[in-house]
Amino acid sequence: MQHNDKIQGVILSLLGAITVVLGAWGAHGLKPLISPEEYQRFEVGFFYQVFHLTVLLVIWSSHKISSRIRPWVYRFMGLGILFFSGALYLMSARALLFFDSSFLGPLTPIGGLFFIVGWLLLGWGILKKKRG
C-alpha cells in the first residue's frame, strides 16, 4: 500500500469514528435540547455525511478510478461534508451556541455543489481509468 493510500485510509477511519460519535451525541445529547425541526436538520446533515463517507470508503478501496482524479473526488466530497453537513449541524444546535448560526444557511447549497462536483469527478475518473 502506498503512503498516500495509508494516509487517506487513516483520515477516512478518523472521519468514520467522528461520524459515530456525532450520531450518538445527536441522538442522546442534542435531541432533547432542540426542537424537532432542528433535530430533523441535524439528521439530514448526518445522513449526507454517512452516505458520502461510505462512498469515499468504496472509492478508497477501488482501483477503478484514475489515481490522478481520485484525490479531487476526496477533496470535493470532503468539502461537501464540511460545508453541507457542518452548516446543518451548527444551525440545528443554534440554541446551544454562543452565536447565531443562521448565517451559515448559504453554506449548505455550496456544500451540495461540492458533492455534485465530487460525483461528476468520480464519473470522469472512472472514464479516464486505463485498463489494468
Phi and psi restraints in degrees (value plus and minus 20) as a CYANA .aco file:
   2 GLN   PHI     -92.8   -52.8
   2 GLN   PSI     138.3   178.3
   3 HIS   PHI     -77.1   -37.1
   3 HIS   PSI     -64.9   -24.9
   4 ASN   PHI     -82.6   -42.6
   4 ASN   PSI     -58.1   -18.1
   5 ASP   PHI     -82.3   -42.3
   5 ASP   PSI     -61.1   -21.1
   6 LYS   PHI     -83.9   -43.9
   6 LYS   PSI     -65.6   -25.6
   7 ILE   PHI     -81.1   -41.1
   7 ILE   PSI     -65.8   -25.8
   8 GLN   PHI     -82.5   -42.5
   8 GLN   PSI     -61.2   -21.2
   9 GLY   PHI     -83.2   -43.2
   9 GLY   PSI     -61.5   -21.5
  10 VAL   PHI     -85.5   -45.5
  10 VAL   PSI     -64.0   -24.0
  11 ILE   PHI     -80.5   -40.5
  11 ILE   PSI     -64.0   -24.0
  12 LEU   PHI     -84.6   -44.6
  12 LEU   PSI     -57.6   -17.6
  13 SER   PHI     -84.1   -44.1
  13 SER   PSI     -63.1   -23.1
  14 LEU   PHI     -84.5   -44.5
  14 LEU   PSI     -61.3   -21.3
  15 LEU   PHI     -83.4   -43.4
  15 LEU   PSI     -55.7   -15.7
  16 GLY   PHI     -83.6   -43.6
  16 GLY   PSI     -63.9   -23.9
  17 ALA   PHI     -84.1   -44.1
  17 ALA   PSI     -63.4   -23.4
  18 ILE   PHI     -81.2   -41.2
  18 ILE   PSI     -58.2   -18.2
  19 THR   PHI     -83.0   -43.0
  19 THR   PSI     -63.1   -23.1
  20 VAL   PHI     -84.2   -44.2
  20 VAL   PSI     -65.3   -25.3
  21 VAL   PHI     -81.0   -41.0
  21 VAL   PSI     -64.3   -24.3
  22 LEU   PHI     -83.1   -43.1
  22 LEU   PSI     -61.4   -21.4
  23 GLY   PHI     -84.3   -44.3
  23 GLY   PSI     -63.0   -23.0
  24 ALA   PHI     -85.8   -45.8
  24 ALA   PSI     -63.5   -23.5
  25 TRP   PHI     -82.6   -42.6
  25 TRP   PSI     -62.2   -22.2
  26 GLY   PHI     -81.3   -41.3
  26 GLY   PSI     -65.0   -25.0
  27 ALA   PHI     -93.4   -53.4
  27 ALA   PSI     -55.4   -15.4
  28 HIS   PHI    -127.5   -87.5
  28 HIS   PSI     -47.4    -7.4
  29 GLY   PHI    -124.9   -84.9
  29 GLY   PSI     -63.2   -23.2
  30 LEU   PHI    -103.0   -63.0
  30 LEU   PSI     -61.6   -21.6
  31 LYS   PHI     -73.2   -33.2
  31 LYS   PSI     -64.2   -24.2
  32 PRO   PHI     -90.4   -50.4
  32 PRO   PSI     -34.0     6.0
  33 LEU   PHI    -118.3   -78.3
  33 LEU   PSI     -30.8     9.2
  34 ILE   PHI    -146.8  -106.8
  34 ILE   PSI     148.7   188.7
  35 SER   PHI     -93.4   -53.4
  35 SER   PSI     140.2   180.2
  36 PRO   PHI     -77.9   -37.9
  36 PRO   PSI     -55.9   -15.9
  37 GLU   PHI     -86.1   -46.1
  37 GLU   PSI     -62.0   -22.0
  38 GLU   PHI     -86.7   -46.7
  38 GLU   PSI     -57.6   -17.6
  39 TYR   PHI     -87.5   -47.5
  39 TYR   PSI     -56.0   -16.0
  40 GLN   PHI     -82.3   -42.3
  40 GLN   PSI     -59.3   -19.3
  41 ARG   PHI     -81.3   -41.3
  41 ARG   PSI     -63.8   -23.8
  42 PHE   PHI     -78.9   -38.9
  42 PHE   PSI     -65.6   -25.6
  43 GLU   PHI     -81.8   -41.8
  43 GLU   PSI     -57.7   -17.7
  44 VAL   PHI     -83.2   -43.2
  44 VAL   PSI     -67.6   -27.6
  45 GLY   PHI     -79.3   -39.3
  45 GLY   PSI     -61.8   -21.8
  46 PHE   PHI     -85.0   -45.0
  46 PHE   PSI     -63.4   -23.4
  47 PHE   PHI     -77.5   -37.5
  47 PHE   PSI     -68.0   -28.0
  48 TYR   PHI     -84.5   -44.5
  48 TYR   PSI     -56.0   -16.0
  49 GLN   PHI     -85.3   -45.3
  49 GLN   PSI     -68.4   -28.4
  50 VAL   PHI     -81.5   -41.5
  50 VAL   PSI     -65.4   -25.4
  51 PHE   PHI     -80.7   -40.7
  51 PHE   PSI     -69.6   -29.6
  52 HIS   PHI     -93.2   -53.2
  52 HIS   PSI     -49.0    -9.0
  53 LEU   PHI     -84.1   -44.1
  53 LEU   PSI     -61.1   -21.1
  54 THR   PHI     -81.2   -41.2
  54 THR   PSI     -64.3   -24.3
  55 VAL   PHI     -81.0   -41.0
  55 VAL   PSI     -64.2   -24.2
  56 LEU   PHI     -82.9   -42.9
  56 LEU   PSI     -57.0   -17.0
  57 LEU   PHI     -86.0   -46.0
  57 LEU   PSI     -59.4   -19.4
  58 VAL   PHI     -84.4   -44.4
  58 VAL   PSI     -64.3   -24.3
  59 ILE   PHI     -81.7   -41.7
  59 ILE   PSI     -64.2   -24.2
  60 TRP   PHI     -78.9   -38.9
  60 TRP   PSI     -58.3   -18.3
  61 SER   PHI    -109.1   -69.1
  61 SER   PSI     -21.7    18.3
  62 SER   PHI    -123.6   -83.6
  62 SER   PSI     127.7   167.7
  63 HIS   PHI    -133.5   -93.5
  63 HIS   PSI       6.5    46.5
  64 LYS   PHI    -119.6   -79.6
  64 LYS   PSI     -10.5    29.5
  65 ILE   PHI    -145.1  -105.1
  65 ILE   PSI     123.4   163.4
  66 SER   PHI     -74.5   -34.5
  66 SER   PSI     112.6   152.6
  67 SER   PHI     -87.7   -47.7
  67 SER   PSI     -40.4    -0.4
  68 ARG   PHI     -95.4   -55.4
  68 ARG   PSI     -51.8   -11.8
  69 ILE   PHI    -113.4   -73.4
  69 ILE   PSI     -46.8    -6.8
  70 ARG   PHI     -70.2   -30.2
  70 ARG   PSI     -68.0   -28.0
  71 PRO   PHI     -80.3   -40.3
  71 PRO   PSI     -52.0   -12.0
  72 TRP   PHI     -91.1   -51.1
  72 TRP   PSI     -55.4   -15.4
  73 VAL   PHI     -82.5   -42.5
  73 VAL   PSI     -66.1   -26.1
  74 TYR   PHI     -76.0   -36.0
  74 TYR   PSI     -67.2   -27.2
  75 ARG   PHI     -81.8   -41.8
  75 ARG   PSI     -68.8   -28.8
  76 PHE   PHI     -89.7   -49.7
  76 PHE   PSI     -60.9   -20.9
  77 MET   PHI     -89.7   -49.7
  77 MET   PSI     -56.5   -16.5
  78 GLY   PHI     -82.7   -42.7
  78 GLY   PSI     -62.9   -22.9
  79 LEU   PHI     -84.9   -44.9
  79 LEU   PSI     -55.0   -15.0
  80 GLY   PHI     -81.9   -41.9
  80 GLY   PSI     -64.5   -24.5
  81 ILE   PHI     -81.2   -41.2
  81 ILE   PSI     -66.0   -26.0
  82 LEU   PHI     -82.4   -42.4
  82 LEU   PSI     -70.9   -30.9
  83 PHE   PHI     -95.0   -55.0
  83 PHE   PSI     -69.6   -29.6
  84 PHE   PHI     -92.4   -52.4
  84 PHE   PSI     -82.2   -42.2
  85 SER   PHI     -86.9   -46.9
  85 SER   PSI     -63.0   -23.0
  86 GLY   PHI     -79.2   -39.2
  86 GLY   PSI     -64.9   -24.9
  87 ALA   PHI     -83.7   -43.7
  87 ALA   PSI     -61.1   -21.1
  88 LEU   PHI     -85.1   -45.1
  88 LEU   PSI     -58.9   -18.9
  89 TYR   PHI     -80.9   -40.9
  89 TYR   PSI     -69.1   -29.1
  90 LEU   PHI     -86.7   -46.7
  90 LEU   PSI     -56.8   -16.8
  91 MET   PHI     -90.3   -50.3
  91 MET   PSI     -53.7   -13.7
  92 SER   PHI     -91.1   -51.1
  92 SER   PSI     -48.3    -8.3
  93 ALA   PHI    -116.1   -76.1
  93 ALA   PSI      -1.8    38.2
  94 ARG   PHI     -69.2   -29.2
  94 ARG   PSI     -62.1   -22.1
  95 ALA   PHI     -86.8   -46.8
  95 ALA   PSI     -40.0     0.0
  96 LEU   PHI    -118.3   -78.3
  96 LEU   PSI     -28.2    11.8
  97 LEU   PHI    -112.5   -72.5
  97 LEU   PSI     139.7   179.7
  98 PHE   PHI    -106.4   -66.4
  98 PHE   PSI     -14.8    25.2
  99 PHE   PHI    -160.7  -120.7
  99 PHE   PSI     139.9   179.9
 100 ASP   PHI    -103.3   -63.3
 100 ASP   PSI      90.8   130.8
 101 SER   PHI    -106.3   -66.3
 101 SER   PSI     -16.1    23.9
 102 SER   PHI     -83.7   -43.7
 102 SER   PSI     -41.9    -1.9
 103 PHE   PHI     -85.4   -45.4
 103 PHE   PSI     -33.7     6.3
 104 LEU   PHI     -99.8   -59.8
 104 LEU   PSI     -28.5    11.5
 105 GLY   PHI     -67.6   -27.6
 105 GLY   PSI     -65.2   -25.2
 106 PRO   PHI     -85.0   -45.0
 106 PRO   PSI     -34.5     5.5
 107 LEU   PHI     -92.5   -52.5
 107 LEU   PSI     -45.9    -5.9
 108 THR   PHI     -84.4   -44.4
 108 THR   PSI     -64.6   -24.6
 109 PRO   PHI     -87.5   -47.5
 109 PRO   PSI     -50.1   -10.1
 110 ILE   PHI     -84.6   -44.6
 110 ILE   PSI     -62.7   -22.7
 111 GLY   PHI     -81.2   -41.2
 111 GLY   PSI     -60.3   -20.3
 112 GLY   PHI     -81.4   -41.4
 112 GLY   PSI     -58.9   -18.9
 113 LEU   PHI     -84.1   -44.1
 113 LEU   PSI     -60.9   -20.9
 114 PHE   PHI     -80.6   -40.6
 114 PHE   PSI     -62.2   -22.2
 115 PHE   PHI     -79.1   -39.1
 115 PHE   PSI     -66.8   -26.8
 116 ILE   PHI     -81.0   -41.0
 116 ILE   PSI     -66.2   -26.2
 117 VAL   PHI     -81.4   -41.4
 117 VAL   PSI     -61.2   -21.2
 118 GLY   PHI     -79.4   -39.4
 118 GLY   PSI     -63.4   -23.4
 119 TRP   PHI     -84.7   -44.7
 119 TRP   PSI     -62.9   -22.9
 120 LEU   PHI     -84.7   -44.7
 120 LEU   PSI     -59.5   -19.5
 121 LEU   PHI     -85.1   -45.1
 121 LEU   PSI     -55.8   -15.8
 122 LEU   PHI     -79.7   -39.7
 122 LEU   PSI     -67.7   -27.7
 123 GLY   PHI     -81.4   -41.4
 123 GLY   PSI     -62.6   -22.6
 124 TRP   PHI     -82.6   -42.6
 124 TRP   PSI     -62.4   -22.4
 125 GLY   PHI     -83.5   -43.5
 125 GLY   PSI     -55.2   -15.2
 126 ILE   PHI     -88.8   -48.8
 126 ILE   PSI     -62.7   -22.7
 127 LEU   PHI     -83.3   -43.3
 127 LEU   PSI     -57.0   -17.0
 128 LYS   PHI    -104.0   -64.0
 128 LYS   PSI     -29.6    10.4
 129 LYS   PHI     -86.3   -46.3
 129 LYS   PSI     106.7   146.7
 130 LYS   PHI    -100.5   -60.5
 130 LYS   PSI     131.7   171.7
 131 ARG   PHI     -80.5   -40.5
 131 ARG   PSI     132.1   172.1
